[in-house]
């Protein structure tokens, strides 16, 4: 299933990160705000357990989350979404996957991978800014299957139809939540209209 956020505040911030005139600080701030919307949407169906709590006036029913949430940002750009998720749900676990695109094959090479143990009660949420060809996420999903992950969501800010189709075809049970879907990939597999190199813009390394 593919869920596209429809919210005027998200639309405004997408426009901010698209603009070539947006500086790195404003870019990061807009990404963080978009990340908060994505976090709320992707964590909407966590399992709750009831328990009794005491207010200043009387006892009542309270709730605690019974799902273990593991968030995995894809380095390096995906790290920009992590603070928003940690702010929305401070008790989540964090793993890391570093995948670099091969500019000749447009597939990806892994250079770092570290995640906590996954069990049947673990919801895995993958964080990525740009879902272009889907190669990075496809590679990570195959590894997570081996690790025993059965509940996985993919979160992206900007997605291309080609990447969405690839993930949906290979992993139909994985839910994808994205802030927007762009038109297409160009010949170099960059998203159009896109927003340029998200990693460079986040880290202020645009040349």
N, C-alpha and C positions, 0 to 999 in steps of 0.2 A: 504494500500500500504506500502511496506517495501523498504526503500532506504538504500543501503549500500555505504558508502563513498569509492571511489576508487581514491586515491591520494598517490603518493610516500612519501610525507612528513608525511601523516597520518600513513602509513605503518611503517615508521621508528620509529615514536613515540609509536605506538602499541608495537613494539619490546622492546622499552625502559621500558615501564610499565610492560611488561610480565616478564622481567628478575628479578630474586630474588636478584641480586646484586645491583639493582638500589636503591639508598637511597631515603629518604622521600622528600628531596628538589627537586631532579631530577624527581621524580615521579610526584610531583605536577606541575612542570614546563611542563612536557610532557602532562599531563591532560589538562592544560590550553591551550596549543597549539592545541590539538585535539578539545577542546571545541570551539575554534574560528572557525574551519572548520565546526563543527556541527551547530554553531550559524548561519553562513552565509547560509548554506544549508537549515536550518529549517525556516529561515525568508525570503526566496527568493520571496514569492508571496504576500507580504504585499501590501495593496491598497495605491495608491498614488493620491494626489490631486495637480493639477497644480496651480501655482501662479506666479505673476510677481516679478522678483528681478532685482536689479540694479548692474551691474558689474562696475568696474572703467571706462569702456569705453562706455557701452550702457545697455539698458534693455534687459532681456531675460527671458525665462521660467525657473522657479525653481519648486521643488517638495517637498511636505511634506507628511509624512506617515499618513494615515487616519485610520489605524487599531490600536486598543488598544491591546497591547501585555502583557500578564500575564505569567510570568515564575514561575514555582513551582518546586524547587529542593526537592527531597525526602531525608530527613535527614537520616544518616549524610553525606554519601559519595557524594550525589548529589550536596551538597554545593560547591564542588570543581569545578563544571562547571559554577557556577553563575558568577564569575568575567569575564570570557570570553564573556558571553552573555551581561553583562552590559557594557563591553568595546565596543562591536560591536554596541549595541543599548542602549545608556544611558537612554532613556526615558521609558523603559519598567517598568512594575509593578512587584512586587515580592510577592508571597505567600509562605507558608511553610507547608509541610506535613511530620510528623515524624512517620515512620512505622518500627517496629522491627519484624524480622522474628522469628516465633515460631519454635524452633529446633525440636519439636516433630511432629507437624502437617505440617511444612513447609509452612504454611499460615502466615499471618502477623497480628500484633496487633498495633493499632493506639494509640499514646500517645501525639500527638500534631497536631493541624490542624488550620491554620489561613490563609484565602485568602481574597483579596479584592472582591468587588461586580463584578459579571460577567454579561455582557449584550450581545446582538446579534452581537455587533461589536468587541467582545473580542476573540482574538486568544490565547488559553491556550497551553503553552509548558511545558511539564513535563520533568525534568532533573533527570537522573539516571546514575550511572556509570555502574552497572552490572544488566542486565535484564536476570535473571535466570529462575525461575519458572513463573515469571510474576504476582505473588500474590500481591505484593505491588502496582504495577501499576493498576492491575485489581480492587483492593479495591479503589484506588484513583479515577479511572475513574467512578466507580459507584457513588461516592460522587459528582463528578463534574457534572454528568448528573442531579442529584437532584438540584444542584446549577444553572442549566440552561445553562451549557456550550454546545455549538453545534459545535465549531471549536477547535479541540484538536490535538496536535502532541506530540508524545513521542520521546525523544532523549536519546540515551544510547551510552556508549562507547563500551562495549562488551555485546553481546547478545547470548543467547542459542536458538537453534531451538525450543525447547519445550515452552519457554516463548513467543517467537514470534508467534508461532501457537496459543497459548492460547489467546493472545491479539487480533490477527487478526480474530480469530473465534468469540470471544465475542463482539468485537468492530470493525467491518469491515470498518467503516468510519474513523477510527483513523489512521493517517499516522505515521509510525515509521521510524526514521532516526537513523542509528547506524554506528559506525566507523568500526565494524567488527562483523562477526557471527562465533562463535566457534563451536566445534564439537558436544558437548553433555553435559548433567548433569551427575554427578556421583551419587552414592547411597545416599549421604548426600545433594544432590541438589546443589552442587557447580559446577561452569562452568569449563569445560576442553577444551583446556589447561588452559584458564583463566589467572588470575594474582594474585591469593590469595585474602585476605580480603582487598578490596580497602579502606574501612574506616580506618583500622589500618595503612595501608601504607601511606595514606594521612596525618594522624595525628601523625605518628611516634610512634605508640603504639604497634608495632609488638613485641610479646614476644618470 
